[in-house]
């Protein structure tokens, strides 16, 4: 029996939730399908993502199909899985996108797909959706396409002409992990495709000899995703891989997705998902690398087993492991060192650098910048304040641990 459009939308939007390349912002769950009324804050396929200029936009996030010829152990849509299958035609995806857009439900499309028939066949359909939206319907909204690394370079190049952002998933943190869990995929091929993508993205930013910019190509750059906790890769392995990806391919983002146990899973997979806090700590470490001047190796150098501390954030953990570099003088320290002080963000440091040109900085001045005095006071000194031996306290770490909570008996 053929499934209705709404039934297929429910299946393929749910299947797309495992891709972390765009993140939903929180809201109270309200669903008219269960409670009556009109509308839903958790409607099928609607997610929220952030553009490079910081705007939050709503996207229709779906798969073209969850049929797939690959049998990746960690994927719920693998060929051997018994999940309910569904498929859209390119025209149906176009219609859904336009109808959601006209109703002011979305501002763009995030489209991925399982592999059907062949990589080229699937990629042709993804490109058709983006091309027809742009050329036939004049769609000016945001389009993010998940691309297939072993598809024809011509198809990947065409995808970049119509999409705002492209992404190719590296899937696993290490090549060994990919070989063990997705032997049909080629790590070298994935990286070659990402390298070709970077060359085209960089070329599109340069001006031609006539002074005009080259043809538009994926102006939002490229991103990737890796699954965390399915294999034995440590946080050190994950961050080393991310460091290489940022440096070699100029990625806008590396997304980390905690492995979720799936029905009828392979025996090589863990029976439990990793703590979600691990995913959170990896994002924090990623942020420190991208905006705070840290090297990834610094963040795990003193950590047992190469794993980030789950109880405190990576910046605080690094400071506690490197107490000899503190306290930092608020009035004399370099920008680079101020950025390493727990509790001081990029904007706060910039404000401090400006303020100290005109006056001496005191500890209480940080409070006016909405800084947690409790967090910074052991690590800084200023006019009228020195932590004395506070930084050397053997129990300093315990001062920052979250308060213990009573476990529920139910």
Secondary structure, DSSP 8 states (H G I E B T S, - for coil): ----HHHHHHHHHHHGGG--SS--------BHHHH-SS-BTT-TTEEEEE-TTS-EEEEEEEESB---S---TT-TTSTT------B--HHHHHHHHHHHHHTTS-SEEEEE----S-HHHHHHHHHHHHHHHHHTT---SEEEEE--TTS-HHHHHHHHHH-SEEE---EESSHHHHHHH-TTS-HHHHHHHHHHHHHHHHHHHSB-TTS-B-----TT-EEEEEEESSSS--HHHHHHHHHHHHHHH--SEEEEEE----TT--TTS-SS---HHHHHHHHHHHHHHHHS---HHHHHTTSGGG---SSS-HHHHHHHHTGGG-SEETTT--HHHHTTSTT--HHHHHHHHHHTTTS--BHHHHHTTT--HHHHTTTEEBBTB--TTGGG-TTGGGGGS---------
